[in-house]
């Protein structure tokens, strides 16, 4: 799940820019529910480091 979230986030950030991307967009693009993607500090921390 982590890799799919990171890949989806990277794609969306390139496509839309930082201010236009929400976690719900990333979760939807990765095919996961929003709840697990926003409760994992490891995932959100990795997303910030990668962007």
N, CA, C and O of each residue as an XYZ file, in Angstrom:
204
protein
N       0.825     -1.190      0.000
C       0.000      0.000      0.000
C       0.872      1.259      0.000
O       0.548      2.240     -0.669
N       1.957      1.229      0.736
C       2.802      2.417      0.840
C       3.336      2.848     -0.524
O       3.274      4.024     -0.881
N       3.859      1.887     -1.279
C       4.409      2.214     -2.599
C       3.340      2.742     -3.542
O       3.595      3.669     -4.311
N       2.147      2.162     -3.493
C       1.074      2.653     -4.372
C       0.665      4.075     -4.002
O       0.357      4.879     -4.882
N       0.661      4.392     -2.704
C       0.361      5.761     -2.277
C       1.442      6.737     -2.731
O       1.141      7.829     -3.213
N       2.696      6.338     -2.574
C       3.796      7.213     -2.990
C       3.790      7.447     -4.498
O       4.004      8.567     -4.962
N       3.545      6.391     -5.248
C       3.488      6.524     -6.710
C       2.333      7.421     -7.130
O       2.493      8.292     -7.986
N       1.170      7.207     -6.527
C       0.001      8.032     -6.852
C       0.250      9.486     -6.476
O      -0.097     10.391     -7.236
N       0.847      9.718     -5.311
C       1.145     11.086     -4.876
C       2.111     11.765     -5.834
O       1.902     12.917     -6.215
N       3.154     11.067     -6.223
C       4.136     11.646     -7.142
C       3.484     12.010     -8.469
O       3.720     13.094     -9.002
N       2.669     11.113     -9.000
C       1.993     11.385    -10.273
C       1.077     12.597    -10.172
O       1.088     13.469    -11.042
N       0.285     12.647     -9.108
C      -0.653     13.756     -8.942
C       0.065     15.083     -8.703
O      -0.361     16.120     -9.211
N       1.138     15.053     -7.943
C       1.884     16.279     -7.684
C       2.479     16.851     -8.969
O       2.474     18.065     -9.173
N       2.982     15.989     -9.820
C       3.524     16.446    -11.102
C       2.399     16.991    -11.981
O       2.542     18.029    -12.628
N       1.290     16.274    -11.988
C       0.165     16.647    -12.844
C      -0.540     17.927    -12.388
O      -0.855     18.790    -13.208
N      -0.787     18.048    -11.072
C      -1.626     19.144    -10.565
C      -0.892     20.208     -9.759
O      -1.357     21.344     -9.667
N       0.234     19.857     -9.183
C       0.931     20.770     -8.291
C       0.536     20.526     -6.847
O      -0.532     19.985     -6.562
N       1.416     20.934     -5.939
C       1.255     20.659     -4.507
C      -0.062     21.174     -3.935
O      -0.738     20.450     -3.204
N      -0.431     22.392     -4.252
C      -1.626     22.999     -3.649
C      -2.941     22.382     -4.131
O      -3.974     22.550     -3.483
N      -2.913     21.686     -5.236
C      -4.146     21.127     -5.790
C      -4.378     19.668     -5.431
O      -5.403     19.100     -5.810
N      -3.456     19.050     -4.715
C      -3.578     17.625     -4.388
C      -3.980     17.455     -2.929
O      -3.358     18.027     -2.034
N      -5.007     16.675     -2.701
C      -5.489     16.346     -1.353
C      -5.243     14.865     -1.087
O      -5.118     14.074     -2.022
N      -5.175     14.497      0.168
C      -4.972     13.085      0.513
C      -6.063     12.196     -0.065
O      -5.800     11.056     -0.449
N      -7.279     12.708     -0.129
C      -8.352     11.887     -0.704
C      -8.085     11.611     -2.182
O      -8.451     10.546     -2.680
N      -7.453     12.550     -2.894
C      -7.087     12.334     -4.293
C      -6.032     11.231     -4.412
O      -6.114     10.357     -5.275
N      -5.045     11.298     -3.524
C      -3.977     10.296     -3.529
C      -4.543      8.922     -3.211
O      -4.235      7.947     -3.896
N      -5.363      8.841     -2.183
C      -5.956      7.561     -1.796
C      -6.804      6.989     -2.920
O      -6.732      5.796     -3.213
N      -7.597      7.828     -3.540
C      -8.446      7.371     -4.639
C      -7.605      6.872     -5.812
O      -7.894      5.820     -6.381
N      -6.574      7.619     -6.172
C      -5.708      7.222     -7.277
C      -4.962      5.921     -6.972
O      -4.667      5.142     -7.879
N      -4.660      5.691     -5.694
C      -3.953      4.479     -5.292
C      -4.904      3.306     -5.084
O      -4.462      2.167     -4.932
N      -6.204      3.578     -5.078
C      -7.189      2.513     -4.902
C      -7.350      2.054     -3.470
O      -7.688      0.896     -3.223
N      -7.109      2.955     -2.513
C      -7.298      2.615     -1.097
C      -8.303      3.578     -0.484
O      -8.586      4.639     -1.041
N      -8.840      3.192      0.675
C      -9.766      4.085      1.343
C      -8.985      5.229      1.967
O      -7.784      5.100      2.205
N      -9.633      6.318      2.228
C      -8.963      7.506      2.758
C      -8.479      7.292      4.188
O      -7.404      7.775      4.544
N      -9.217      6.605      4.990
C      -8.884      6.449      6.411
C      -7.484      5.884      6.645
O      -6.706      6.508      7.366
N      -7.130      4.738      6.076
C      -5.784      4.224      6.343
C      -4.681      5.152      5.826
O      -3.602      5.212      6.416
N      -4.933      5.859      4.756
C      -3.881      6.698      4.192
C      -3.608      7.927      5.044
O      -2.509      8.479      4.983
N      -4.578      8.369      5.838
C      -4.364      9.570      6.642
C      -3.978      9.256      8.076
O      -3.567     10.158      8.806
N      -4.097      8.005      8.499
C      -3.769      7.680      9.879
C      -2.353      7.151     10.034
O      -1.881      7.000     11.161
N      -1.676      6.869      8.959
C      -0.324      6.335      9.041
C       0.701      7.451      8.961
O       0.916      8.029      7.895
N       1.333      7.755     10.081
C       2.328      8.822     10.074
C       3.539      8.431      9.243
O       4.206      9.298      8.678
N       3.830      7.148      9.161
C       4.953      6.705      8.332
C       4.685      7.015      6.863
O       5.589      7.435      6.140
N       3.457      6.812      6.426
C       3.109      7.085      5.042
C       3.154      8.571      4.752
O       3.734      8.984      3.748
N       2.551      9.385      5.611
C       2.540     10.825      5.348
C       3.938     11.394      5.456
O       4.283     12.313      4.712
N       4.754     10.875      6.360
C       6.127     11.340      6.462
C       6.926     10.980      5.214
O       7.717     11.786      4.725
N       6.721      9.780      4.706
C       7.417      9.370      3.491
C       6.960     10.193      2.305
O       7.761     10.512      1.427
N       5.695     10.539      2.268
C       5.172     11.357      1.171
C       5.850     12.733      1.177
O       6.241     13.244      0.127
N       5.980     13.316      2.348
C       6.624     14.631      2.452
C       8.099     14.569      2.072
O       8.610     15.477      1.416
N       8.783     13.510      2.477
C      10.208     13.379      2.151
C      10.417     13.184      0.664
O      11.398     13.676      0.106
N       9.510     12.472      0.015
C       9.675     12.148     -1.398
C       9.313     13.314     -2.297
O       9.844     13.419     -3.403
N       8.422     14.195     -1.857
C       7.972     15.291     -2.717
C       8.957     16.425     -2.769
O       8.718     17.421     -3.452
